[in-house]
Amino acid sequence: MKTLYHLLKATSLVTLMFISVIIIGQNPFTVELIQPNSSGIEWVVGETYTVSWTDNLTQPVEVWLWNPNAGPAAYEELTPSGGVTGTTWPWTISNSLLEASDYHIKVQSTTSPGTYYDMCRF
């Protein structure tokens, strides 16, 4: 009986280790920002620019404008609440764009934003 118990325990442990190796070895989700893709772009208030990305997510993504030097109001969501599907978003620059530099565009998962995202500084 003891041998059967140890055999069952060892089999369970090996099975769990095998499953964890499979899960850890895969990175099933990706987000990659395609544009904007360079610094020095001159953005004009009132003009519309395209933010584009590739992903293999099953849920919508959010597109954010972020300025680490702008204080507490450093984030502005460019997409509607709940995110968007697809791989492009037309961004019309509003007057609320702060006069500063060091902006970032961030495309992130709606379900795991801290894990699946890509960002470009401009």
Biopython code that builds the backbone (N, CA, C, O; Angstrom):
import numpy as np
from Bio.PDB.StructureBuilder import StructureBuilder

atoms = [
    (1, "MET", "N", (0.824, -1.182, 0.000)),
    (1, "MET", "CA", (0.000, 0.000, 0.000)),
    (1, "MET", "C", (0.874, 1.253, 0.000)),
    (1, "MET", "O", (0.581, 2.223, -0.699)),
    (2, "LYS", "N", (1.958, 1.222, 0.798)),
    (2, "LYS", "CA", (2.857, 2.360, 0.850)),
    (2, "LYS", "C", (3.517, 2.584, -0.502)),
    (2, "LYS", "O", (3.694, 3.725, -0.927)),
    (3, "THR", "N", (3.877, 1.511, -1.172)),
    (3, "THR", "CA", (4.521, 1.615, -2.477)),
    (3, "THR", "C", (3.561, 2.235, -3.488)),
    (3, "THR", "O", (3.967, 3.068, -4.298)),
    (4, "LEU", "N", (2.315, 1.841, -3.448)),
    (4, "LEU", "CA", (1.312, 2.396, -4.354)),
    (4, "LEU", "C", (1.121, 3.890, -4.091)),
    (4, "LEU", "O", (0.998, 4.678, -5.029)),
    (5, "TYR", "N", (1.097, 4.275, -2.822)),
    (5, "TYR", "CA", (0.969, 5.677, -2.447)),
    (5, "TYR", "C", (2.146, 6.489, -2.988)),
    (5, "TYR", "O", (1.939, 7.557, -3.565)),
    (6, "HIS", "N", (3.374, 6.003, -2.813)),
    (6, "HIS", "CA", (4.561, 6.708, -3.298)),
    (6, "HIS", "C", (4.581, 6.769, -4.827)),
    (6, "HIS", "O", (4.992, 7.776, -5.403)),
    (7, "LEU", "N", (4.146, 5.712, -5.469)),
    (7, "LEU", "CA", (4.083, 5.700, -6.928)),
    (7, "LEU", "C", (3.068, 6.729, -7.430)),
    (7, "LEU", "O", (3.343, 7.445, -8.393)),
    (8, "LEU", "N", (1.921, 6.808, -6.801)),
    (8, "LEU", "CA", (0.899, 7.778, -7.167)),
    (8, "LEU", "C", (1.391, 9.210, -6.929)),
    (8, "LEU", "O", (1.157, 10.094, -7.753)),
    (9, "LYS", "N", (2.064, 9.432, -5.815)),
    (9, "LYS", "CA", (2.600, 10.749, -5.477)),
    (9, "LYS", "C", (3.666, 11.162, -6.502)),
    (9, "LYS", "O", (3.673, 12.304, -6.960)),
    (10, "ALA", "N", (4.553, 10.248, -6.856)),
    (10, "ALA", "CA", (5.614, 10.544, -7.826)),
    (10, "ALA", "C", (5.020, 10.807, -9.207)),
    (10, "ALA", "O", (5.470, 11.709, -9.914)),
    (11, "THR", "N", (4.032, 10.042, -9.589)),
    (11, "THR", "CA", (3.377, 10.246, -10.890)),
    (11, "THR", "C", (2.697, 11.614, -10.939)),
    (11, "THR", "O", (2.781, 12.306, -11.953)),
    (12, "SER", "N", (2.042, 12.000, -9.883)),
    (12, "SER", "CA", (1.388, 13.309, -9.821)),
    (12, "SER", "C", (2.409, 14.435, -9.917)),
    (12, "SER", "O", (2.181, 15.419, -10.620)),
    (13, "LEU", "N", (3.511, 14.303, -9.233)),
    (13, "LEU", "CA", (4.563, 15.317, -9.247)),
    (13, "LEU", "C", (5.162, 15.460, -10.643)),
    (13, "LEU", "O", (5.354, 16.574, -11.130)),
    (14, "VAL", "N", (5.449, 14.351, -11.273)),
    (14, "VAL", "CA", (6.017, 14.378, -12.635)),
    (14, "VAL", "C", (5.020, 15.019, -13.599)),
    (14, "VAL", "O", (5.416, 15.803, -14.462)),
    (15, "THR", "N", (3.752, 14.700, -13.466)),
    (15, "THR", "CA", (2.727, 15.282, -14.336)),
    (15, "THR", "C", (2.644, 16.796, -14.153)),
    (15, "THR", "O", (2.589, 17.535, -15.136)),
    (16, "LEU", "N", (2.636, 17.257, -12.923)),
    (16, "LEU", "CA", (2.599, 18.695, -12.651)),
    (16, "LEU", "C", (3.840, 19.401, -13.195)),
    (16, "LEU", "O", (3.738, 20.494, -13.752)),
    (17, "MET", "N", (4.995, 18.790, -13.038)),
    (17, "MET", "CA", (6.229, 19.385, -13.559)),
    (17, "MET", "C", (6.168, 19.467, -15.083)),
    (17, "MET", "O", (6.576, 20.475, -15.659)),
    (18, "PHE", "N", (5.673, 18.441, -15.736)),
    (18, "PHE", "CA", (5.559, 18.424, -17.188)),
    (18, "PHE", "C", (4.632, 19.536, -17.669)),
    (18, "PHE", "O", (4.959, 20.246, -18.620)),
    (19, "ILE", "N", (3.487, 19.690, -17.024)),
    (19, "ILE", "CA", (2.525, 20.736, -17.397)),
    (19, "ILE", "C", (3.132, 22.118, -17.192)),
    (19, "ILE", "O", (2.967, 22.987, -18.048)),
    (20, "SER", "N", (3.827, 22.346, -16.085)),
    (20, "SER", "CA", (4.424, 23.657, -15.829)),
    (20, "SER", "C", (5.520, 23.978, -16.832)),
    (20, "SER", "O", (5.667, 25.137, -17.221)),
    (21, "VAL", "N", (6.294, 22.988, -17.262)),
    (21, "VAL", "CA", (7.330, 23.220, -18.275)),
    (21, "VAL", "C", (6.687, 23.623, -19.588)),
    (21, "VAL", "O", (7.187, 24.517, -20.271)),
    (22, "ILE", "N", (5.593, 22.984, -19.950)),
    (22, "ILE", "CA", (4.890, 23.330, -21.186)),
    (22, "ILE", "C", (4.356, 24.759, -21.104)),
    (22, "ILE", "O", (4.531, 25.532, -22.046)),
    (23, "ILE", "N", (3.719, 25.118, -20.016)),
    (23, "ILE", "CA", (3.137, 26.452, -19.867)),
    (23, "ILE", "C", (4.228, 27.513, -19.821)),
    (23, "ILE", "O", (4.105, 28.532, -20.500)),
    (24, "ILE", "N", (5.277, 27.315, -19.055)),
    (24, "ILE", "CA", (6.355, 28.298, -18.937)),
    (24, "ILE", "C", (7.122, 28.421, -20.244)),
    (24, "ILE", "O", (7.582, 29.510, -20.587)),
    (25, "GLY", "N", (7.265, 27.338, -20.970)),
    (25, "GLY", "CA", (8.034, 27.356, -22.211)),
    (25, "GLY", "C", (7.350, 28.088, -23.345)),
    (25, "GLY", "O", (7.992, 28.394, -24.350)),
    (26, "GLN", "N", (6.076, 28.375, -23.216)),
    (26, "GLN", "CA", (5.343, 29.065, -24.262)),
    (26, "GLN", "C", (5.115, 30.521, -23.881)),
    (26, "GLN", "O", (4.841, 30.830, -22.722)),
    (27, "ASN", "N", (5.228, 31.399, -24.846)),
    (27, "ASN", "CA", (4.805, 32.782, -24.663)),
    (27, "ASN", "C", (3.683, 32.995, -25.661)),
    (27, "ASN", "O", (3.921, 33.485, -26.765)),
    (28, "PRO", "N", (2.470, 32.636, -25.290)),
    (28, "PRO", "CA", (1.398, 32.570, -26.276)),
    (28, "PRO", "C", (0.913, 33.925, -26.794)),
    (28, "PRO", "O", (0.315, 33.978, -27.869)),
    (29, "PHE", "N", (1.146, 35.008, -26.077)),
    (29, "PHE", "CA", (0.582, 36.287, -26.471)),
    (29, "PHE", "C", (1.675, 37.316, -26.724)),
    (29, "PHE", "O", (2.665, 37.385, -25.995)),
    (30, "THR", "N", (1.478, 38.114, -27.768)),
    (30, "THR", "CA", (2.437, 39.170, -28.091)),
    (30, "THR", "C", (1.697, 40.412, -28.565)),
    (30, "THR", "O", (0.608, 40.329, -29.134)),
    (31, "VAL", "N", (2.306, 41.554, -28.320)),
    (31, "VAL", "CA", (1.863, 42.837, -28.854)),
    (31, "VAL", "C", (3.122, 43.528, -29.354)),
    (31, "VAL", "O", (4.112, 43.622, -28.629)),
    (32, "GLU", "N", (3.088, 44.015, -30.602)),
    (32, "GLU", "CA", (4.235, 44.734, -31.145)),
    (32, "GLU", "C", (3.743, 45.998, -31.837)),
    (32, "GLU", "O", (2.977, 45.931, -32.798)),
    (33, "LEU", "N", (4.187, 47.145, -31.344)),
    (33, "LEU", "CA", (3.832, 48.435, -31.921)),
    (33, "LEU", "C", (4.612, 48.630, -33.211)),
    (33, "LEU", "O", (5.834, 48.483, -33.223)),
    (34, "ILE", "N", (3.918, 48.961, -34.302)),
    (34, "ILE", "CA", (4.572, 49.171, -35.591)),
    (34, "ILE", "C", (4.802, 50.662, -35.843)),
    (34, "ILE", "O", (5.900, 51.071, -36.220)),
    (35, "GLN", "N", (3.759, 51.468, -35.632)),
    (35, "GLN", "CA", (3.927, 52.912, -35.797)),
    (35, "GLN", "C", (3.105, 53.646, -34.765)),
    (35, "GLN", "O", (2.019, 53.178, -34.420)),
    (36, "PRO", "N", (3.559, 54.755, -34.262)),
    (36, "PRO", "CA", (4.787, 55.449, -34.621)),
    (36, "PRO", "C", (6.003, 54.626, -34.209)),
    (36, "PRO", "O", (5.956, 53.854, -33.252)),
    (37, "ASN", "N", (7.078, 54.805, -34.944)),
    (37, "ASN", "CA", (8.254, 53.975, -34.687)),
    (37, "ASN", "C", (9.553, 54.753, -34.606)),
    (37, "ASN", "O", (10.630, 54.159, -34.627)),
    (38, "SER", "N", (9.470, 56.065, -34.514)),
    (38, "SER", "CA", (10.721, 56.822, -34.400)),
    (38, "SER", "C", (10.490, 58.112, -33.634)),
    (38, "SER", "O", (9.370, 58.614, -33.541)),
    (39, "SER", "N", (11.564, 58.627, -33.095)),
    (39, "SER", "CA", (11.479, 59.902, -32.391)),
    (39, "SER", "C", (11.629, 61.026, -33.400)),
    (39, "SER", "O", (11.999, 60.784, -34.549)),
    (40, "GLY", "N", (11.351, 62.232, -32.990)),
    (40, "GLY", "CA", (11.514, 63.388, -33.860)),
    (40, "GLY", "C", (10.330, 63.632, -34.775)),
    (40, "GLY", "O", (10.415, 64.477, -35.667)),
    (41, "ILE", "N", (9.227, 62.919, -34.582)),
    (41, "ILE", "CA", (8.036, 63.149, -35.398)),
    (41, "ILE", "C", (7.395, 64.454, -34.928)),
    (41, "ILE", "O", (7.252, 64.674, -33.725)),
    (42, "GLU", "N", (7.014, 65.308, -35.854)),
    (42, "GLU", "CA", (6.332, 66.546, -35.494)),
    (42, "GLU", "C", (4.833, 66.319, -35.590)),
    (42, "GLU", "O", (4.288, 66.151, -36.681)),
    (43, "TRP", "N", (4.173, 66.317, -34.444)),
    (43, "TRP", "CA", (2.742, 66.072, -34.367)),
    (43, "TRP", "C", (2.025, 67.417, -34.443)),
    (43, "TRP", "O", (2.448, 68.382, -33.808)),
    (44, "VAL", "N", (0.953, 67.483, -35.207)),
    (44, "VAL", "CA", (0.220, 68.718, -35.414)),
    (44, "VAL", "C", (-1.179, 68.575, -34.824)),
    (44, "VAL", "O", (-1.899, 67.628, -35.139)),
    (45, "VAL", "N", (-1.563, 69.535, -33.954)),
    (45, "VAL", "CA", (-2.892, 69.507, -33.341)),
    (45, "VAL", "C", (-3.947, 69.561, -34.440)),
    (45, "VAL", "O", (-3.854, 70.374, -35.360)),
    (46, "GLY", "N", (-4.944, 68.696, -34.339)),
    (46, "GLY", "CA", (-6.019, 68.632, -35.315)),
    (46, "GLY", "C", (-5.780, 67.625, -36.432)),
    (46, "GLY", "O", (-6.722, 67.245, -37.127)),
    (47, "GLU", "N", (-4.547, 67.189, -36.616)),
    (47, "GLU", "CA", (-4.230, 66.192, -37.646)),
    (47, "GLU", "C", (-4.493, 64.790, -37.099)),
    (47, "GLU", "O", (-4.472, 64.573, -35.888)),
    (48, "THR", "N", (-4.739, 63.845, -38.001)),
    (48, "THR", "CA", (-4.976, 62.455, -37.624)),
    (48, "THR", "C", (-3.799, 61.609, -38.068)),
    (48, "THR", "O", (-3.341, 61.707, -39.206)),
    (49, "TYR", "N", (-3.318, 60.783, -37.164)),
    (49, "TYR", "CA", (-2.194, 59.883, -37.418)),
    (49, "TYR", "C", (-2.638, 58.464, -37.108)),
    (49, "TYR", "O", (-3.561, 58.255, -36.321)),
    (50, "THR", "N", (-1.994, 57.507, -37.713)),
    (50, "THR", "CA", (-2.345, 56.109, -37.491)),
    (50, "THR", "C", (-1.389, 55.476, -36.495)),
    (50, "THR", "O", (-0.169, 55.558, -36.642)),
    (51, "VAL", "N", (-1.959, 54.845, -35.482)),
    (51, "VAL", "CA", (-1.203, 53.994, -34.567)),
    (51, "VAL", "C", (-1.493, 52.578, -35.037)),
    (51, "VAL", "O", (-2.656, 52.197, -35.162)),
    (52, "SER", "N", (-0.452, 51.793, -35.301)),
    (52, "SER", "CA", (-0.684, 50.416, -35.744)),
    (52, "SER", "C", (0.200, 49.453, -34.968)),
    (52, "SER", "O", (1.259, 49.818, -34.458)),
    (53, "TRP", "N", (-0.263, 48.223, -34.897)),
    (53, "TRP", "CA", (0.421, 47.191, -34.124)),
    (53, "TRP", "C", (0.057, 45.828, -34.673)),
    (53, "TRP", "O", (-0.866, 45.692, -35.476)),
    (54, "THR", "N", (0.785, 44.830, -34.238)),
    (54, "THR", "CA", (0.420, 43.439, -34.475)),
    (54, "THR", "C", (0.229, 42.794, -33.115)),
    (54, "THR", "O", (0.883, 43.168, -32.142)),
    (55, "ASP", "N", (-0.657, 41.838, -33.055)),
    (55, "ASP", "CA", (-0.857, 41.080, -31.814)),
    (55, "ASP", "C", (-1.508, 39.753, -32.144)),
    (55, "ASP", "O", (-2.046, 39.558, -33.235)),
    (56, "ASN", "N", (-1.452, 38.863, -31.204)),
    (56, "ASN", "CA", (-2.179, 37.604, -31.337)),
    (56, "ASN", "C", (-3.097, 37.402, -30.132)),
    (56, "ASN", "O", (-3.339, 36.274, -29.701)),
    (57, "LEU", "N", (-3.597, 38.505, -29.604)),
    (57, "LEU", "CA", (-4.486, 38.471, -28.451)),
    (57, "LEU", "C", (-5.907, 38.162, -28.901)),
    (57, "LEU", "O", (-6.287, 38.471, -30.031)),
    (58, "THR", "N", (-6.679, 37.562, -28.030)),
    (58, "THR", "CA", (-8.069, 37.273, -28.342)),
    (58, "THR", "C", (-9.001, 38.361, -27.831)),
    (58, "THR", "O", (-10.171, 38.404, -28.213)),
    (59, "GLN", "N", (-8.505, 39.227, -26.986)),
    (59, "GLN", "CA", (-9.303, 40.311, -26.417)),
    (59, "GLN", "C", (-8.867, 41.652, -27.026)),
    (59, "GLN", "O", (-7.798, 41.732, -27.630)),
    (60, "PRO", "N", (-9.678, 42.699, -26.874)),
    (60, "PRO", "CA", (-9.307, 44.017, -27.404)),
    (60, "PRO", "C", (-8.044, 44.567, -26.734)),
    (60, "PRO", "O", (-7.607, 44.076, -25.694)),
    (61, "VAL", "N", (-7.483, 45.584, -27.349)),
    (61, "VAL", "CA", (-6.331, 46.279, -26.773)),
    (61, "VAL", "C", (-6.701, 47.736, -26.521)),
    (61, "VAL", "O", (-7.662, 48.259, -27.085)),
    (62, "GLU", "N", (-5.922, 48.371, -25.666)),
    (62, "GLU", "CA", (-6.069, 49.803, -25.395)),
    (62, "GLU", "C", (-4.837, 50.507, -25.934)),
    (62, "GLU", "O", (-3.733, 49.964, -25.893)),
    (63, "VAL", "N", (-5.030, 51.716, -26.437)),
    (63, "VAL", "CA", (-3.921, 52.540, -26.888)),
    (63, "VAL", "C", (-3.885, 53.771, -25.991)),
    (63, "VAL", "O", (-4.884, 54.468, -25.817)),
    (64, "TRP", "N", (-2.708, 54.018, -25.426)),
    (64, "TRP", "CA", (-2.538, 55.115, -24.469)),
    (64, "TRP", "C", (-1.444, 56.062, -24.925)),
    (64, "TRP", "O", (-0.483, 55.656, -25.580)),
    (65, "LEU", "N", (-1.603, 57.326, -24.571)),
    (65, "LEU", "CA", (-0.548, 58.323, -24.694)),
    (65, "LEU", "C", (-0.031, 58.546, -23.278)),
    (65, "LEU", "O", (-0.815, 58.738, -22.349)),
    (66, "TRP", "N", (1.281, 58.521, -23.119)),
    (66, "TRP", "CA", (1.871, 58.630, -21.783)),
    (66, "TRP", "C", (3.046, 59.588, -21.823)),
    (66, "TRP", "O", (3.880, 59.529, -22.727)),
    (67, "ASN", "N", (3.106, 60.475, -20.833)),
    (67, "ASN", "CA", (4.245, 61.371, -20.679)),
    (67, "ASN", "C", (4.725, 61.272, -19.240)),
    (67, "ASN", "O", (4.047, 61.748, -18.329)),
    (68, "PRO", "N", (5.887, 60.659, -19.022)),
    (68, "PRO", "CA", (6.371, 60.495, -17.650)),
    (68, "PRO", "C", (6.721, 61.803, -16.964)),
    (68, "PRO", "O", (6.897, 61.821, -15.745)),
    (69, "ASN", "N", (6.830, 62.905, -17.710)),
    (69, "ASN", "CA", (7.174, 64.210, -17.124)),
    (69, "ASN", "C", (5.956, 65.089, -16.875)),
    (69, "ASN", "O", (6.109, 66.242, -16.471)),
    (70, "ALA", "N", (4.748, 64.574, -17.105)),
    (70, "ALA", "CA", (3.555, 65.414, -17.044)),
    (70, "ALA", "C", (2.799, 65.346, -15.724)),
    (70, "ALA", "O", (1.694, 65.880, -15.626)),
    (71, "GLY", "N", (3.354, 64.715, -14.727)),
    (71, "GLY", "CA", (2.690, 64.666, -13.429)),
    (71, "GLY", "C", (1.596, 63.619, -13.372)),
    (71, "GLY", "O", (1.622, 62.641, -14.119)),
    (72, "PRO", "N", (0.616, 63.830, -12.467)),
    (72, "PRO", "CA", (-0.417, 62.820, -12.240)),
    (72, "PRO", "C", (-1.300, 62.550, -13.459)),
    (72, "PRO", "O", (-1.789, 61.431, -13.615)),
    (73, "ALA", "N", (-1.514, 63.518, -14.306)),
    (73, "ALA", "CA", (-2.358, 63.326, -15.489)),
    (73, "ALA", "C", (-1.519, 62.903, -16.687)),
    (73, "ALA", "O", (-1.721, 63.386, -17.801)),
    (74, "ALA", "N", (-0.594, 62.012, -16.450)),
    (74, "ALA", "CA", (0.375, 61.644, -17.480)),
    (74, "ALA", "C", (-0.187, 60.690, -18.524)),
    (74, "ALA", "O", (0.409, 60.536, -19.590)),
    (75, "TYR", "N", (-1.322, 60.043, -18.248)),
    (75, "TYR", "CA", (-1.894, 59.073, -19.180)),
    (75, "TYR", "C", (-3.152, 59.631, -19.821)),
    (75, "TYR", "O", (-3.967, 60.269, -19.155)),
    (76, "GLU", "N", (-3.307, 59.390, -21.111)),
    (76, "GLU", "CA", (-4.542, 59.723, -21.810)),
    (76, "GLU", "C", (-4.886, 58.545, -22.700)),
    (76, "GLU", "O", (-4.104, 58.179, -23.578)),
    (77, "GLU", "N", (-6.063, 57.939, -22.478)),
    (77, "GLU", "CA", (-6.459, 56.804, -23.308)),
    (77, "GLU", "C", (-6.934, 57.331, -24.655)),
    (77, "GLU", "O", (-7.793, 58.211, -24.717)),
    (78, "LEU", "N", (-6.373, 56.793, -25.730)),
    (78, "LEU", "CA", (-6.720, 57.228, -27.075)),
    (78, "LEU", "C", (-7.867, 56.414, -27.661)),
    (78, "LEU", "O", (-8.545, 56.868, -28.582)),
    (79, "THR", "N", (-8.084, 55.226, -27.137)),
    (79, "THR", "CA", (-9.157, 54.349, -27.601)),
    (79, "THR", "C", (-10.339, 54.439, -26.642)),
    (79, "THR", "O", (-10.174, 54.887, -25.507)),
    (80, "PRO", "N", (-11.509, 54.028, -27.070)),
    (80, "PRO", "CA", (-12.664, 54.043, -26.160)),
    (80, "PRO", "C", (-12.459, 53.095, -24.982)),
    (80, "PRO", "O", (-11.660, 52.161, -25.052)),
    (81, "SER", "N", (-13.180, 53.345, -23.918)),
    (81, "SER", "CA", (-13.109, 52.476, -22.745)),
    (81, "SER", "C", (-13.439, 51.045, -23.152)),
    (81, "SER", "O", (-14.408, 50.807, -23.872)),
    (82, "GLY", "N", (-12.647, 50.113, -22.698)),
    (82, "GLY", "CA", (-12.841, 48.706, -23.060)),
    (82, "GLY", "C", (-11.967, 48.261, -24.220)),
    (82, "GLY", "O", (-11.890, 47.071, -24.522)),
    (83, "GLY", "N", (-11.304, 49.222, -24.877)),
    (83, "GLY", "CA", (-10.366, 48.882, -25.933)),
    (83, "GLY", "C", (-11.005, 48.692, -27.295)),
    (83, "GLY", "O", (-12.207, 48.890, -27.475)),
    (84, "VAL", "N", (-10.175, 48.305, -28.245)),
    (84, "VAL", "CA", (-10.598, 48.115, -29.633)),
    (84, "VAL", "C", (-10.013, 46.813, -30.167)),
    (84, "VAL", "O", (-9.002, 46.316, -29.672)),
    (85, "THR", "N", (-10.669, 46.275, -31.182)),
    (85, "THR", "CA", (-10.120, 45.124, -31.882)),
    (85, "THR", "C", (-9.481, 45.618, -33.175)),
    (85, "THR", "O", (-9.670, 46.770, -33.566)),
    (86, "GLY", "N", (-8.743, 44.764, -33.822)),
    (86, "GLY", "CA", (-8.061, 45.165, -35.049)),
    (86, "GLY", "C", (-6.603, 45.477, -34.772)),
    (86, "GLY", "O", (-6.074, 45.135, -33.714)),
    (87, "THR", "N", (-5.955, 46.131, -35.729)),
    (87, "THR", "CA", (-4.528, 46.412, -35.580)),
    (87, "THR", "C", (-4.155, 47.856, -35.909)),
    (87, "THR", "O", (-2.973, 48.175, -36.038)),
    (88, "THR", "N", (-5.154, 48.732, -36.047)),
    (88, "THR", "CA", (-4.864, 50.157, -36.260)),
    (88, "THR", "C", (-5.865, 51.006, -35.500)),
    (88, "THR", "O", (-6.984, 50.581, -35.213)),
    (89, "TRP", "N", (-5.433, 52.217, -35.181)),
    (89, "TRP", "CA", (-6.316, 53.178, -34.545)),
    (89, "TRP", "C", (-5.971, 54.566, -35.063)),
    (89, "TRP", "O", (-4.817, 54.986, -34.969)),
    (90, "PRO", "N", (-6.962, 55.298, -35.618)),
    (90, "PRO", "CA", (-6.688, 56.667, -36.061)),
    (90, "PRO", "C", (-6.697, 57.599, -34.856)),
    (90, "PRO", "O", (-7.679, 57.663, -34.117)),
    (91, "TRP", "N", (-5.617, 58.306, -34.668)),
    (91, "TRP", "CA", (-5.463, 59.188, -33.512)),
    (91, "TRP", "C", (-5.477, 60.625, -33.993)),
    (91, "TRP", "O", (-4.560, 61.057, -34.692)),
    (92, "THR", "N", (-6.517, 61.376, -33.622)),
    (92, "THR", "CA", (-6.575, 62.801, -33.933)),
    (92, "THR", "C", (-6.050, 63.548, -32.719)),
    (92, "THR", "O", (-6.584, 63.415, -31.617)),
    (93, "ILE", "N", (-5.016, 64.323, -32.923)),
    (93, "ILE", "CA", (-4.380, 65.025, -31.808)),
    (93, "ILE", "C", (-5.252, 66.198, -31.389)),
    (93, "ILE", "O", (-5.574, 67.076, -32.189)),
    (94, "SER", "N", (-5.625, 66.190, -30.123)),
    (94, "SER", "CA", (-6.500, 67.231, -29.587)),
    (94, "SER", "C", (-5.671, 68.343, -28.955)),
    (94, "SER", "O", (-4.456, 68.226, -28.797)),
    (95, "ASN", "N", (-6.355, 69.415, -28.601)),
    (95, "ASN", "CA", (-5.681, 70.531, -27.938)),
    (95, "ASN", "C", (-5.202, 70.165, -26.547)),
    (95, "ASN", "O", (-4.413, 70.897, -25.951)),
    (96, "SER", "N", (-5.674, 69.033, -26.019)),
    (96, "SER", "CA", (-5.268, 68.639, -24.673)),
    (96, "SER", "C", (-3.852, 68.069, -24.647)),
    (96, "SER", "O", (-3.310, 67.799, -23.575)),
    (97, "LEU", "N", (-3.252, 67.886, -25.824)),
    (97, "LEU", "CA", (-1.877, 67.394, -25.877)),
    (97, "LEU", "C", (-0.974, 68.426, -25.212)),
    (97, "LEU", "O", (-0.918, 69.580, -25.637)),
    (98, "LEU", "N", (-0.275, 68.007, -24.180)),
    (98, "LEU", "CA", (0.579, 68.931, -23.432)),
    (98, "LEU", "C", (1.776, 69.364, -24.252)),
    (98, "LEU", "O", (2.296, 68.596, -25.061)),
    (99, "GLU", "N", (2.207, 70.581, -24.043)),
    (99, "GLU", "CA", (3.410, 71.076, -24.705)),
    (99, "GLU", "C", (4.616, 70.533, -23.956)),
    (99, "GLU", "O", (5.112, 71.157, -23.018)),
    (100, "ALA", "N", (5.065, 69.406, -24.364)),
    (100, "ALA", "CA", (6.207, 68.762, -23.718)),
    (100, "ALA", "C", (6.785, 67.743, -24.678)),
    (100, "ALA", "O", (6.246, 67.498, -25.758)),
    (101, "SER", "N", (7.876, 67.165, -24.267)),
    (101, "SER", "CA", (8.474, 66.115, -25.079)),
    (101, "SER", "C", (8.455, 64.819, -24.282)),
    (101, "SER", "O", (7.910, 64.762, -23.180)),
    (102, "ASP", "N", (9.044, 63.802, -24.840)),
    (102, "ASP", "CA", (9.177, 62.505, -24.178)),
    (102, "ASP", "C", (7.848, 61.782, -24.034)),
    (102, "ASP", "O", (7.592, 61.146, -23.012)),
    (103, "TYR", "N", (7.000, 61.878, -25.054)),
    (103, "TYR", "CA", (5.750, 61.130, -25.049)),
    (103, "TYR", "C", (6.001, 59.684, -25.447)),
    (103, "TYR", "O", (6.976, 59.371, -26.129)),
    (104, "HIS", "N", (5.102, 58.811, -25.009)),
    (104, "HIS", "CA", (5.134, 57.397, -25.365)),
    (104, "HIS", "C", (3.744, 57.001, -25.837)),
    (104, "HIS", "O", (2.743, 57.473, -25.299)),
    (105, "ILE", "N", (3.682, 56.143, -26.831)),
    (105, "ILE", "CA", (2.437, 55.489, -27.234)),
    (105, "ILE", "C", (2.552, 54.062, -26.717)),
    (105, "ILE", "O", (3.556, 53.385, -26.940)),
    (106, "LYS", "N", (1.515, 53.620, -26.028)),
    (106, "LYS", "CA", (1.525, 52.273, -25.460)),
    (106, "LYS", "C", (0.290, 51.521, -25.938)),
    (106, "LYS", "O", (-0.832, 52.007, -25.792)),
    (107, "VAL", "N", (0.493, 50.339, -26.508)),
    (107, "VAL", "CA", (-0.595, 49.443, -26.897)),
    (107, "VAL", "C", (-0.548, 48.276, -25.926)),
    (107, "VAL", "O", (0.476, 47.605, -25.804)),
    (108, "GLN", "N", (-1.662, 48.032, -25.230)),
    (108, "GLN", "CA", (-1.642, 47.012, -24.179)),
    (108, "GLN", "C", (-2.895, 46.156, -24.188)),
    (108, "GLN", "O", (-3.958, 46.571, -24.651)),
    (109, "SER", "N", (-2.741, 44.968, -23.670)),
    (109, "SER", "CA", (-3.849, 44.036, -23.505)),
    (109, "SER", "C", (-4.851, 44.603, -22.510)),
    (109, "SER", "O", (-4.464, 45.244, -21.533)),
    (110, "THR", "N", (-6.141, 44.370, -22.753)),
    (110, "THR", "CA", (-7.148, 44.800, -21.782)),
    (110, "THR", "C", (-7.254, 43.827, -20.615)),
    (110, "THR", "O", (-7.730, 44.200, -19.543)),
    (111, "THR", "N", (-6.817, 42.588, -20.808)),
    (111, "THR", "CA", (-6.945, 41.594, -19.742)),
    (111, "THR", "C", (-5.690, 41.459, -18.900)),
    (111, "THR", "O", (-5.778, 41.086, -17.730)),
    (112, "SER", "N", (-4.526, 41.751, -19.462)),
    (112, "SER", "CA", (-3.278, 41.660, -18.713)),
    (112, "SER", "C", (-2.339, 42.789, -19.148)),
    (112, "SER", "O", (-1.305, 42.529, -19.763)),
    (113, "PRO", "N", (-2.692, 44.045, -18.833)),
    (113, "PRO", "CA", (-1.942, 45.190, -19.352)),
    (113, "PRO", "C", (-0.486, 45.261, -18.922)),
    (113, "PRO", "O", (0.349, 45.786, -19.658)),
    (114, "GLY", "N", (-0.172, 44.743, -17.750)),
    (114, "GLY", "CA", (1.211, 44.782, -17.293)),
    (114, "GLY", "C", (2.085, 43.706, -17.900)),
    (114, "GLY", "O", (3.306, 43.741, -17.752)),
    (115, "THR", "N", (1.476, 42.755, -18.579)),
    (115, "THR", "CA", (2.210, 41.630, -19.141)),
    (115, "THR", "C", (2.351, 41.729, -20.647)),
    (115, "THR", "O", (3.429, 41.489, -21.190)),
    (116, "TYR", "N", (1.273, 42.080, -21.323)),
    (116, "TYR", "CA", (1.278, 42.064, -22.777)),
    (116, "TYR", "C", (1.095, 43.478, -23.306)),
    (116, "TYR", "O", (-0.026, 43.981, -23.391)),
    (117, "TYR", "N", (2.225, 44.123, -23.669)),
    (117, "TYR", "CA", (2.175, 45.480, -24.206)),
    (117, "TYR", "C", (3.455, 45.778, -24.974)),
    (117, "TYR", "O", (4.452, 45.064, -24.865)),
    (118, "ASP", "N", (3.400, 46.835, -25.741)),
    (118, "ASP", "CA", (4.590, 47.363, -26.401)),
    (118, "ASP", "C", (4.448, 48.879, -26.390)),
    (118, "ASP", "O", (3.336, 49.407, -26.388)),
    (119, "MET", "N", (5.581, 49.576, -26.382)),
    (119, "MET", "CA", (5.561, 51.012, -26.246)),
    (119, "MET", "C", (6.633, 51.636, -27.126)),
    (119, "MET", "O", (7.699, 51.055, -27.326)),
    (120, "CYS", "N", (6.347, 52.820, -27.649)),
    (120, "CYS", "CA", (7.310, 53.573, -28.447)),
    (120, "CYS", "C", (7.434, 54.969, -27.865)),
    (120, "CYS", "O", (6.433, 55.605, -27.535)),
    (121, "ARG", "N", (8.645, 55.437, -27.743)),
    (121, "ARG", "CA", (8.902, 56.798, -27.252)),
    (121, "ARG", "C", (9.113, 57.694, -28.452)),
    (121, "ARG", "O", (9.811, 57.324, -29.396)),
    (122, "PHE", "N", (8.505, 58.886, -28.420)),
    (122, "PHE", "CA", (8.749, 59.844, -29.500)),
    (122, "PHE", "C", (8.880, 61.239, -28.945)),
    (122, "PHE", "O", (9.089, 62.187, -29.702)),
]
sb = StructureBuilder()
sb.init_structure("model")
sb.init_model(0)
sb.init_chain("A")
sb.init_seg("    ")
for serial, (resi, resn, name, xyz) in enumerate(atoms, 1):
    if name == "N":
        sb.init_residue(resn, " ", resi, " ")
    sb.init_atom(name, np.array(xyz, "f"), 0.0, 1.0, " ", f" {name:<3s}", serial, name[0])
structure = sb.get_structure()
